[in-house]
Amino acid sequence: MENVEVVVIGAGQAGLSSAYHLRRTGLTPGEDFVVLDHAPAPGGAWQFRWPTLTYGRVHGMHALPGMELTGADPGRPSSEVIGEYFTHYEHRFGLSVRRPVDVREVRDADWGGRLLVRTSGGDWAARAVINATGTWDRPFWPRVPGQELFRGRQLHTSGYRGPDTDAFVGKRVVVVGGGTSAVQHLLEISEVARETVWVTRRPPLFRAGPFGPEEGRAAVALVEQRVRQGLPPQSVVSVTGLPMTEEMRRARERGVLERVPMFSRVTEDGVAWDDGSQAAADTILWATGFRPAIDHLAPLRLREPGGGIRLEGTRAVRDERVHLVGYGPSASTIGANRAGRAAVRDIRALLAGGHEAAAGTGTSTGTGLASPAA
Ligand SMILES: Cc1cc2nc3c(=O)[nH]c(=O)nc-3n(C[C@H](O)[C@H](O)[C@H](O)COP(=O)(O)OP(=O)(O)OC[C@H]3O[C@@H](n4cnc5c(N)ncnc54)[C@H](O)[C@@H]3O)c2cc1C
């Protein structure tokens, strides 16, 4: 077992921002703190996103602190652009990310006020943990009666590799979900499919105007409020609405964005509604989002009766040694940047032995949601 001051779990935007600030405040990577990630390569969840999600199609991707991302070709997949950028970033700041290391559980070490981090690559004892594990590893599949009967294919956004595959070309496709990813999938699949049906639980809210800092602040405040109450964080799009782009306007003219309400069951050959209507389908694509990947924190019993983890800034109210970054209101690239900085400021005060000094220092994760996630 190795002893360190801090373990950072996850090397996406939130984990790397945290590592940058830990180093900046004088801690040595690999000695005073370690960053663990179970993915095979740098890039956080970006490395797994579909190739047609080009860099030009992500809006408001904020650079990590201390190093700009310049000159990227907007036509290249964001998985490649951001994977390379994160690789340079890790080298430039000598962050020594250990991968692939899967964190299996975090529990109280029962000695020295430490936390025990158990992983596929050994155990660490730490005085604080920054959890930056994102959501990609926990795709959310709603349960709908009859799902197991369906003879076609069912995929989730997490397994989507673009429209030019057997699952979509010339096929009848049902896309489920009201977020940005659902709309992006729908737009490109509609170009190759025989027919598409778009299903959402609630009527989608399209936002015509620009999404400025004020709207960003308002959206973050709403998600923050839920997290402060110990409720599970909701999707950001449910707060901000969908941005109406030129591409979407054209798709709407083609009739692609005609949404229908959620079906009540899946049949062998498609989906069906209570009023007796049906849609035949070869493929159902569940663009139904993700949930925080935090099962490894279960032994710490951080969850509130409402199902979420109550945070003060980024700090878990039930355990001051644990911070969650990239969670809820900080689940965006700019939010993750700010959360990393806030968590480190708080943890440095904890390590210095004066947590009161950290409390109330304004660990708000800030405004920014430049572009809402799915
Ligand atoms: C399709 C899509 C498009 C988006 N577009 C934008 C955009 O345009 N602009 C924007 O600001 N935001 C966007 N977002 C949101 C943004 O990607 C994230 O909020 C942001 O990158 C923060 O990432 P993160 O570090 O919290 O998580 P991630 O990038 O998911 O990183 C988490 C890391 O933790 C690791 N990990 C997870 N569990 C474990 C474990 N048990 N043990 C070890 N390692 C573990 C994973 O391997 C991963 O590397 C988008 C999200 C999606 C899904």
The ligand as an SDF file (V2000), in Angstrom:
LIG
                    3D

 53 58  0  0  0  0  0  0  0  0999 V2000
  -21.5570   13.6940  -26.2390 C   0  0  0  0  0  0  0  0  0  0  0  0
  -21.0760   14.7370  -25.3040 C   0  0  0  0  0  0  0  0  0  0  0  0
  -20.7000   15.9800  -25.7920 C   0  0  0  0  0  0  0  0  0  0  0  0
  -20.2630   16.9690  -24.9150 C   0  0  0  0  0  0  0  0  0  0  0  0
  -19.9390   18.1860  -25.4370 N   0  0  0  0  0  0  0  0  0  0  0  0
  -19.5170   19.1600  -24.6010 C   0  0  0  0  0  0  0  0  0  0  0  0
  -19.1710   20.4460  -25.1000 C   0  0  0  0  0  0  0  0  0  0  0  0
  -19.2890   20.7000  -26.2970 O   0  0  0  0  0  0  0  0  0  0  0  0
  -18.7250   21.3870  -24.2320 N   0  0  0  0  0  0  0  0  0  0  0  0
  -18.6140   21.1230  -22.8740 C   0  0  0  0  0  0  0  0  0  0  0  0
  -18.2120   22.0040  -22.1090 O   0  0  0  0  0  0  0  0  0  0  0  0
  -18.9280   19.9060  -22.3700 N   0  0  0  0  0  0  0  0  0  0  0  0
  -19.3710   18.9440  -23.1910 C   0  0  0  0  0  0  0  0  0  0  0  0
  -19.7110   17.7220  -22.6810 N   0  0  0  0  0  0  0  0  0  0  0  0
  -19.5150   17.4640  -21.2390 C   0  0  0  0  0  0  0  0  0  0  0  0
  -18.0260   17.2570  -20.9910 C   0  0  0  0  0  0  0  0  0  0  0  0
  -17.5120   16.2820  -21.8630 O   0  0  0  0  0  0  0  0  0  0  0  0
  -17.7150   16.8320  -19.5690 C   0  0  0  0  0  0  0  0  0  0  0  0
  -18.5640   17.4460  -18.6600 O   0  0  0  0  0  0  0  0  0  0  0  0
  -16.2890   17.2500  -19.2500 C   0  0  0  0  0  0  0  0  0  0  0  0
  -15.4190   16.7730  -20.2420 O   0  0  0  0  0  0  0  0  0  0  0  0
  -15.8450   16.8220  -17.8800 C   0  0  0  0  0  0  0  0  0  0  0  0
  -15.3560   15.5550  -17.9290 O   0  0  0  0  0  0  0  0  0  0  0  0
  -14.9870   14.7260  -16.6410 P   0  0  0  0  0  0  0  0  0  0  0  0
  -13.5520   14.8690  -16.3490 O   0  0  0  0  0  0  0  0  0  0  0  0
  -15.9330   15.0440  -15.5350 O   0  0  0  0  0  0  0  0  0  0  0  0
  -15.3500   13.2500  -17.0940 O   0  0  0  0  0  0  0  0  0  0  0  0
  -14.7280   12.2660  -18.1750 P   0  0  0  0  0  0  0  0  0  0  0  0
  -14.1870   12.9340  -19.3660 O   0  0  0  0  0  0  0  0  0  0  0  0
  -15.7870   11.2340  -18.3630 O   0  0  0  0  0  0  0  0  0  0  0  0
  -13.5110   11.6110  -17.4030 O   0  0  0  0  0  0  0  0  0  0  0  0
  -13.7200   10.6920  -16.3630 C   0  0  0  0  0  0  0  0  0  0  0  0
  -12.5200    9.7760  -16.3290 C   0  0  0  0  0  0  0  0  0  0  0  0
  -12.6550    8.9440  -15.1710 O   0  0  0  0  0  0  0  0  0  0  0  0
  -12.2500    7.6270  -15.5020 C   0  0  0  0  0  0  0  0  0  0  0  0
  -12.9300    6.7160  -14.5770 N   0  0  0  0  0  0  0  0  0  0  0  0
  -14.2590    6.5490  -14.4010 C   0  0  0  0  0  0  0  0  0  0  0  0
  -14.4970    5.6450  -13.4280 N   0  0  0  0  0  0  0  0  0  0  0  0
  -13.2820    5.2210  -12.9830 C   0  0  0  0  0  0  0  0  0  0  0  0
  -12.8640    4.2770  -11.9910 C   0  0  0  0  0  0  0  0  0  0  0  0
  -13.7440    3.5870  -11.2170 N   0  0  0  0  0  0  0  0  0  0  0  0
  -11.5310    4.0540  -11.8410 N   0  0  0  0  0  0  0  0  0  0  0  0
  -10.6250    4.7350  -12.5860 C   0  0  0  0  0  0  0  0  0  0  0  0
  -10.9730    5.6550  -13.5450 N   0  0  0  0  0  0  0  0  0  0  0  0
  -12.2880    5.8850  -13.7250 C   0  0  0  0  0  0  0  0  0  0  0  0
  -12.6660    7.4480  -16.9430 C   0  0  0  0  0  0  0  0  0  0  0  0
  -11.8630    6.4790  -17.5810 O   0  0  0  0  0  0  0  0  0  0  0  0
  -12.4430    8.8470  -17.5280 C   0  0  0  0  0  0  0  0  0  0  0  0
  -11.1590    8.9610  -18.1330 O   0  0  0  0  0  0  0  0  0  0  0  0
  -20.1740   16.7120  -23.5230 C   0  0  0  0  0  0  0  0  0  0  0  0
  -20.5520   15.4540  -23.0310 C   0  0  0  0  0  0  0  0  0  0  0  0
  -21.0290   14.4770  -23.9040 C   0  0  0  0  0  0  0  0  0  0  0  0
  -21.4640   13.1370  -23.3400 C   0  0  0  0  0  0  0  0  0  0  0  0
  1  2  1  0
  2  3  1  0
  2 52  2  0
  3  4  2  0
  4  5  1  0
  4 50  1  0
  5  6  2  0
  6  7  1  0
  6 13  1  0
  7  8  2  0
  7  9  1  0
  9 10  1  0
 10 11  2  0
 10 12  1  0
 12 13  2  0
 13 14  1  0
 14 15  1  0
 14 50  1  0
 15 16  1  0
 16 17  1  0
 16 18  1  0
 18 19  1  0
 18 20  1  0
 20 21  1  0
 20 22  1  0
 22 23  1  0
 23 24  1  0
 24 25  2  0
 24 26  1  0
 24 27  1  0
 27 28  1  0
 28 29  2  0
 28 30  1  0
 28 31  1  0
 31 32  1  0
 32 33  1  0
 33 34  1  0
 33 48  1  0
 34 35  1  0
 35 36  1  0
 35 46  1  0
 36 37  1  0
 36 45  1  0
 37 38  2  0
 38 39  1  0
 39 40  1  0
 39 45  2  0
 40 41  1  0
 40 42  2  0
 42 43  1  0
 43 44  2  0
 44 45  1  0
 46 47  1  0
 46 48  1  0
 48 49  1  0
 50 51  2  0
 51 52  1  0
 52 53  1  0
M  END
$$$$
